[in-house]
Amino acid sequence: MPTIVFVSPKGGAGKTTSALILATQIARKGAAVTVIDADPNHPIKAWSTGANTPNNLTVLSDADEENMIERIEEAAEKTPFVIVDLEGTAAKIVLLAVSQADLVIVPTQGSQLDAAQATRALKVVKQHEKMARRSVPYGVLLTRTSPIIRTRTMAHIAGSLTDAGINVFQTELNEREAYRAMFSFGEPLEHLDPREVSNLDKAIANAEAFTAEVIATLREGERPAVAEVA
């Protein structure tokens, strides 16, 4: 069953938001998903206490360096999809989670500093590949981008990453009020009130595009259970 691991050594990169968006969109399409919230602040676990958390979305918050692999294995036995939101700086737990990953997603904002930090996460992926002698699919996800204007800085960063042979998702997660509102109101996107949250329809379309690209990436690797969210 596909395990998708979100890694970022820099706070504020949109890691938790991206993980929650993907999880809720997969659940919305009818597939069961488990989120392993390994962030010390457990933001996704707190979000899940809301009344409209999908019945097919489970959040676990007791994973650590001692049991990460077991928690992923247990979750994979129960749900077709497992999503892991990791603490940004704990190298050991990151390496453990990456060892179980079918796809690693590295969210990063559109600045040279953030892009440089993203390469730290990619080094963990490469380290595991050498140790395990297997390739680990990965992609850098550009986050909090403008839905209107593509800046020269953003274009330069995306181009530099691609030129360096680093996989970059074509879909970017835009800067949207709706993504912040998910945590403020404890709701999935589709349960937010469009009268209170601006451009909700565009946020949902952006989330759907990101999820579709993740599913397509998993399909390329012939990962099981992916057909369930077609």
Secondary structure as GFF3:
##gff-version 3
##sequence-region A 1 230
A	DSSP	beta_strand	3	6	.	.	.	ID=ss1
A	DSSP	alpha_helix	15	28	.	.	.	ID=ss2
A	DSSP	beta_strand	33	37	.	.	.	ID=ss3
A	DSSP	alpha_helix	43	47	.	.	.	ID=ss4
A	DSSP	beta_strand	57	60	.	.	.	ID=ss5
A	DSSP	alpha_helix	68	78	.	.	.	ID=ss6
A	DSSP	beta_strand	81	85	.	.	.	ID=ss7
A	DSSP	alpha_helix	91	98	.	.	.	ID=ss8
A	DSSP	beta_strand	103	109	.	.	.	ID=ss9
A	DSSP	alpha_helix	112	132	.	.	.	ID=ss10
A	DSSP	beta_strand	138	145	.	.	.	ID=ss11
A	DSSP	alpha_helix	152	163	.	.	.	ID=ss12
A	DSSP	beta_strand	173	174	.	.	.	ID=ss13
A	DSSP	alpha_helix	177	185	.	.	.	ID=ss14
A	DSSP	three_ten_helix	189	191	.	.	.	ID=ss15
A	DSSP	alpha_helix	200	220	.	.	.	ID=ss16
A	DSSP	three_ten_helix	226	229	.	.	.	ID=ss17
###
